[in-house]
Amino acid sequence: MRLYTLDPLLDNRWCDLVAHHPRASVFHSNGWLQALTRTYGYRAMVVTSNPPGEPLSNGLAMCEVRSWITGSRLVALPFSDHAQPLLGESCGIFEIAEWIREECSHADWRYIEFRPLWGSFRAEDRMRVSESFWFHSLDLSPSTEQLFRKCHRNCIQRRIRHAERQGLLYQRGRSAELLDDFYELLTLTRKRHRLLPQPRAWFRNLLECMGPDAEIRLVRKDEIPVAAILTLRHRNAVVYKYGCSDRKLHHLAGISLLFWRLIEESKAEGAEQIDFGRTDMDNAGLTRFKDRLGALRTQINYFRCTRDNRESLMLASRLPMTRTLCSTLPGALSSMAGQLIYRHMG
């Protein structure tokens, strides 16, 4: 089977496929791809069996990441929790796997990585599991009252009621002021976890490229930002992508209140599911928190095809330099370091 490549940011057929394919997510959207290319300079591409001029019935979206630190590679897709190949009857995973083997044999990419939400590859496809995560999703079909009862009584329900008694000011939107306060909290949170913050431009580009499908929710106490989350939306699914808080104000339970507002509003606005994203399997605290929100937990695997099967599967997302820098740099310098390093980590 002959396969073709196209630029999803220039070819409107990709937008049409994402709008209608049942397995498409926000990570396939043009807004997400535009933010990736604008922030990090990645080249987006789609592999399909449909020739030019023919409507798309299938497509695999990827970005080319060129890095002198972590090596050049194809990733489907960078900084995305998952990106299911949008395949159909005319082009399946085995045809894609054959294309992968051929490309890896002569291209200068160290590897090609897939991040499916479900599914696997055969051993002969030269694909290996590179990382595994927990994936969390919440079905919004029950009533709001039932969703509240699904939350853990002591760790979630009581903290929501406690936060409501604190007189926190809740805001939701996409303004420059909200972005400023969100990024300040994000920098504090990343430093607390000994991680560099993502570039500020990444969040600005997400809000600009995704329009109303990207939003910030934030709570304040006496004008002081307490906690914030950034969410995305695609069709009937809302995606929780980033969360941050001021540890000195954790007693106000702002994060619990924000997640409950997200659940309430998503339900009221017709969403059918909240995607709470992936969690490292060794992060027991975050896993427990998402479980206590009533989310369903499943395992997802990322796969890599390497140019040389003996090559070590180095994880670009866990560069040791990021942890040694982050805990000591002041906010402005850590943000600059993040701007320099994150493009190598996609």
C-alpha positions as CSV (number, residue, x, y, z in Angstrom):
1,M,0.0,0.0,0.0
2,R,1.3,3.5,-0.9
3,L,1.2,6.0,1.9
4,Y,1.3,9.8,1.5
5,T,2.3,12.6,3.8
6,L,0.6,16.0,4.2
7,D,0.9,19.2,6.3
8,P,-2.1,19.2,8.7
9,L,-1.8,23.0,9.2
10,L,-2.2,23.6,5.5
11,D,-4.5,20.8,4.3
12,N,-8.1,21.3,5.4
13,R,-8.8,17.6,5.0
14,W,-7.1,17.0,8.3
15,C,-9.5,19.3,10.1
16,D,-12.5,17.5,8.5
17,L,-11.1,14.1,9.6
18,V,-10.5,15.3,13.2
19,A,-14.0,16.8,13.4
20,H,-15.7,13.5,12.5
21,H,-13.4,10.6,13.4
22,P,-14.7,8.8,16.6
23,R,-11.2,8.4,18.1
24,A,-10.1,12.0,17.5
25,S,-9.1,14.0,20.6
26,V,-8.0,17.5,21.4
27,F,-4.4,16.5,20.8
28,H,-5.2,15.9,17.1
29,S,-6.7,19.4,16.7
30,N,-5.2,22.1,14.6
31,G,-5.0,24.4,17.6
32,W,-2.8,21.9,19.6
33,L,-0.6,21.3,16.5
34,Q,-0.3,25.1,15.9
35,A,0.7,25.7,19.5
36,L,3.4,23.0,19.2
37,T,4.9,24.4,16.0
38,R,4.7,28.0,17.2
39,T,6.3,27.3,20.6
40,Y,8.9,24.7,19.8
41,G,9.4,24.8,16.1
42,Y,8.3,21.2,15.5
43,R,7.3,20.2,11.9
44,A,3.8,18.6,11.9
45,M,3.0,15.9,9.4
46,V,0.2,13.3,8.8
47,V,0.7,9.9,7.1
48,T,-2.4,8.6,5.3
49,S,-3.4,6.2,2.6
50,N,-5.5,8.8,0.8
51,P,-3.8,10.5,-2.2
52,P,-3.9,14.3,-2.6
53,G,-7.4,15.6,-3.5
54,E,-9.2,12.7,-2.0
55,P,-11.1,13.1,1.4
56,L,-9.2,11.7,4.3
57,S,-10.5,8.4,5.8
58,N,-7.5,7.8,8.0
59,G,-4.4,9.6,9.2
60,L,-1.5,9.4,11.7
61,A,-0.4,12.8,13.1
62,M,3.2,13.2,14.1
63,C,5.8,15.9,14.8
64,E,9.4,15.9,13.8
65,V,11.5,16.8,16.8
66,R,15.1,17.8,15.9
67,S,17.4,18.0,18.8
68,W,21.2,17.8,19.3
69,I,20.6,16.8,23.0
70,T,18.0,14.0,22.7
71,G,18.3,13.2,19.0
72,S,16.0,13.7,16.1
73,R,12.8,11.7,16.1
74,L,9.1,11.5,15.1
75,V,6.6,11.6,18.0
76,A,2.9,11.1,17.8
77,L,2.4,13.6,19.5
78,P,4.8,15.7,21.7
79,F,3.5,16.8,25.1
80,S,0.3,14.9,24.4
81,D,-1.0,12.5,27.0
82,H,-2.3,10.3,24.2
83,A,-2.9,10.4,20.4
84,Q,-4.7,7.5,19.0
85,P,-3.9,6.8,15.3
86,L,-7.0,7.7,13.3
87,L,-7.1,4.7,11.1
88,G,-9.8,2.9,9.2
89,E,-10.5,-0.1,7.0
90,S,-8.3,1.1,4.2
91,C,-5.3,1.6,6.4
92,G,-4.6,-0.2,9.7
93,I,-1.9,-0.4,12.3
94,F,0.0,-3.1,10.4
95,E,0.4,-0.9,7.3
96,I,1.6,1.9,9.5
97,A,4.0,-0.4,11.2
98,E,5.5,-1.4,7.8
99,W,6.0,2.3,7.0
100,I,7.7,2.8,10.4
101,R,10.2,0.0,9.7
102,E,11.1,1.4,6.3
103,E,11.4,5.0,7.6
104,C,13.6,3.9,10.6
105,S,15.9,2.0,8.3
106,H,17.0,5.0,6.2
107,A,16.0,8.2,8.0
108,D,18.1,10.0,10.5
109,W,15.5,9.7,13.3
110,R,16.7,7.9,16.4
111,Y,13.2,6.5,16.9
112,I,9.5,6.9,16.1
113,E,7.2,7.0,19.2
114,F,3.5,6.3,19.4
115,R,1.2,7.3,22.3
116,P,-2.0,5.4,21.7
117,L,-4.9,5.5,24.2
118,W,-5.4,1.8,23.6
119,G,-4.1,-1.0,21.4
120,S,-0.7,-2.6,20.8
121,F,1.7,-3.8,18.2
122,R,3.0,-7.2,17.2
123,A,6.5,-8.2,18.2
124,E,7.6,-8.4,14.6
125,D,6.7,-4.7,14.1
126,R,9.9,-3.7,15.9
127,M,8.0,-1.7,18.4
128,R,8.8,-1.8,22.1
129,V,7.0,-0.4,25.1
130,S,9.0,2.7,26.1
131,E,6.8,4.0,29.0
132,S,3.6,3.1,30.8
133,F,1.2,5.4,32.7
134,W,-2.1,5.4,34.4
135,F,-4.9,7.1,32.4
136,H,-7.9,8.6,34.2
137,S,-11.3,9.4,32.8
138,L,-14.6,10.4,34.4
139,D,-18.0,9.4,32.9
140,L,-20.4,12.4,33.2
141,S,-23.6,10.5,32.4
142,P,-24.6,10.2,36.1
143,S,-26.4,13.2,37.7
144,T,-24.5,16.0,39.4
145,E,-25.6,14.6,42.8
146,Q,-24.4,11.1,41.9
147,L,-21.0,12.5,40.7
148,F,-20.6,14.3,44.0
149,R,-21.3,11.1,45.9
150,K,-18.7,9.3,43.8
151,C,-16.1,11.6,45.2
152,H,-14.2,10.4,48.3
153,R,-16.2,11.6,51.4
154,N,-13.4,12.7,53.6
155,C,-10.7,13.7,51.1
156,I,-12.8,15.4,48.4
157,Q,-16.4,16.1,49.5
158,R,-15.4,17.6,52.9
159,R,-12.6,19.7,51.3
160,I,-15.0,21.1,48.7
161,R,-17.4,22.2,51.4
162,H,-14.5,23.6,53.4
163,A,-13.3,25.6,50.4
164,E,-16.8,27.0,49.8
165,R,-16.9,28.3,53.3
166,Q,-13.6,30.1,52.8
167,G,-15.1,32.8,50.6
168,L,-12.7,32.1,47.6
169,L,-13.3,34.1,44.5
170,Y,-13.7,31.8,41.5
171,Q,-12.8,33.0,38.0
172,R,-12.9,31.3,34.6
173,G,-11.6,32.7,31.3
174,R,-8.7,33.4,29.0
175,S,-7.6,36.9,30.0
176,A,-4.0,38.0,30.3
177,E,-4.5,38.6,34.0
178,L,-5.5,34.9,34.5
179,L,-2.6,33.7,32.4
180,D,-0.2,35.8,34.6
181,D,-1.6,34.4,37.8
182,F,-1.7,30.9,36.4
183,Y,1.9,31.0,35.3
184,E,3.1,32.4,38.7
185,L,1.4,29.4,40.4
186,L,2.8,27.0,37.9
187,T,6.3,28.2,38.5
188,L,5.9,27.7,42.2
189,T,4.5,24.2,41.7
190,R,7.2,23.1,39.3
191,K,9.9,24.4,41.6
192,R,8.3,22.5,44.5
193,H,8.5,19.3,42.4
194,R,12.1,20.0,41.3
195,L,11.0,20.5,37.7
196,L,11.5,23.4,35.3
197,P,8.4,25.3,34.2
198,Q,7.1,25.0,30.7
199,P,7.8,28.1,28.6
200,R,5.3,30.9,29.2
201,A,4.9,31.2,25.5
202,W,3.5,27.6,25.4
203,F,0.4,28.6,27.5
204,R,0.0,31.9,25.7
205,N,0.0,30.0,22.3
206,L,-2.4,27.4,23.6
207,L,-4.9,30.1,24.6
208,E,-4.5,31.9,21.2
209,C,-4.4,28.9,19.0
210,M,-7.2,26.9,20.6
211,G,-9.5,29.9,21.3
212,P,-12.5,29.1,23.5
213,D,-11.5,25.4,23.7
214,A,-8.8,26.4,26.1
215,E,-9.6,27.9,29.5
216,I,-8.1,28.8,32.9
217,R,-10.0,28.3,36.1
218,L,-8.5,30.0,39.2
219,V,-9.5,30.8,42.8
220,R,-8.2,33.7,44.9
221,K,-8.3,34.5,48.6
222,D,-8.2,38.3,49.3
223,E,-6.8,38.9,45.8
224,I,-4.0,36.3,46.2
225,P,-4.0,33.4,43.7
226,V,-4.6,30.1,45.5
227,A,-4.8,27.5,42.8
228,A,-5.5,27.2,39.1
229,I,-6.1,24.6,36.4
230,L,-5.9,24.8,32.6
231,T,-8.4,22.7,30.6
232,L,-9.0,21.9,26.9
233,R,-12.1,20.8,25.1
234,H,-12.8,18.7,21.9
235,R,-16.4,17.9,21.0
236,N,-17.9,16.1,24.0
237,A,-14.7,15.6,26.0
238,V,-13.1,18.1,28.4
239,V,-9.4,17.5,29.1
240,Y,-7.6,18.5,32.4
241,K,-4.1,19.3,31.3
242,Y,-2.3,21.5,33.9
243,G,-2.8,22.2,37.6
244,C,-0.9,24.3,40.0
245,S,-1.2,25.9,43.5
246,D,0.5,27.8,46.3
247,R,1.5,25.2,49.0
248,K,1.2,27.9,51.7
249,L,-2.5,28.1,50.9
250,H,-3.3,24.4,50.6
251,H,-5.4,24.6,53.8
252,L,-8.0,26.5,51.7
253,A,-8.6,23.4,49.5
254,G,-8.7,25.5,46.4
255,I,-7.7,22.6,44.1
256,S,-10.5,20.4,45.3
257,L,-13.0,23.2,44.6
258,L,-11.6,23.8,41.1
259,F,-12.0,20.2,40.2
260,W,-15.5,20.1,41.4
261,R,-16.4,23.3,39.5
262,L,-14.9,21.7,36.4
263,I,-17.1,18.6,36.9
264,E,-20.2,20.7,37.5
265,E,-19.7,23.0,34.6
266,S,-18.6,20.3,32.1
267,K,-21.8,18.3,33.0
268,A,-24.0,21.4,32.7
269,E,-22.5,22.3,29.3
270,G,-23.2,18.9,27.7
271,A,-19.8,17.2,28.0
272,E,-19.9,13.4,28.3
273,Q,-16.4,12.8,29.7
274,I,-13.6,14.4,31.6
275,D,-10.1,13.2,30.6
276,F,-8.0,13.7,33.7
277,G,-4.8,12.8,31.7
278,R,-1.9,10.5,32.5
279,T,-0.1,10.0,35.7
280,D,3.3,8.4,36.3
281,M,2.8,5.0,37.8
282,D,5.1,5.8,40.7
283,N,3.2,9.0,41.6
284,A,0.9,7.4,44.2
285,G,-0.3,10.8,45.6
286,L,-1.7,12.1,42.2
287,T,-3.0,8.7,41.3
288,R,-4.9,8.5,44.6
289,F,-6.3,12.1,44.1
290,K,-7.7,11.3,40.7
291,D,-9.2,8.0,42.0
292,R,-10.9,9.9,44.8
293,L,-12.6,12.1,42.2
294,G,-14.4,9.0,41.0
295,A,-12.3,8.6,37.8
296,L,-11.8,5.3,36.1
297,R,-8.1,4.3,35.9
298,T,-6.6,2.2,33.1
299,Q,-3.0,1.6,31.9
300,I,-1.7,3.1,28.7
301,N,1.6,2.2,27.0
302,Y,3.8,4.3,24.7
303,F,5.7,2.4,21.9
304,R,8.9,3.1,20.1
305,C,10.5,1.8,17.0
306,T,14.3,2.5,17.2
307,R,16.7,2.6,14.3
308,D,18.9,0.2,16.2
309,N,17.2,-2.4,18.4
310,R,20.2,-2.3,20.7
311,E,19.8,1.4,21.3
312,S,18.9,2.4,24.8
313,L,15.4,3.9,25.2
314,M,16.5,7.1,26.8
315,L,13.5,9.1,28.0
316,A,13.8,12.7,26.8
317,S,11.1,13.7,29.3
318,R,13.4,12.8,32.2
319,L,16.6,14.6,31.4
320,P,18.7,14.6,34.6
321,M,19.7,18.2,34.0
322,T,16.1,19.4,34.5
323,R,16.0,18.2,38.1
324,T,19.5,19.6,39.0
325,L,18.7,23.0,37.7
326,C,15.1,23.5,38.9
327,S,15.3,23.5,42.6
328,T,17.9,26.3,42.8
329,L,17.1,28.7,40.0
330,P,14.9,31.8,40.8
331,G,11.6,32.1,39.0
332,A,12.8,34.2,36.0
333,L,15.9,32.1,35.3
334,S,14.0,28.8,35.7
335,S,11.5,30.1,33.1
336,M,14.3,30.9,30.7
337,A,15.9,27.5,31.3
338,G,12.5,25.9,30.5
339,Q,12.3,27.9,27.3
340,L,15.7,26.5,26.2
341,I,15.2,22.9,27.3
342,Y,11.6,22.0,26.7
343,R,11.8,21.9,22.9
344,H,14.3,18.9,23.3
345,M,11.8,17.0,25.5
346,G,8.8,16.6,23.3
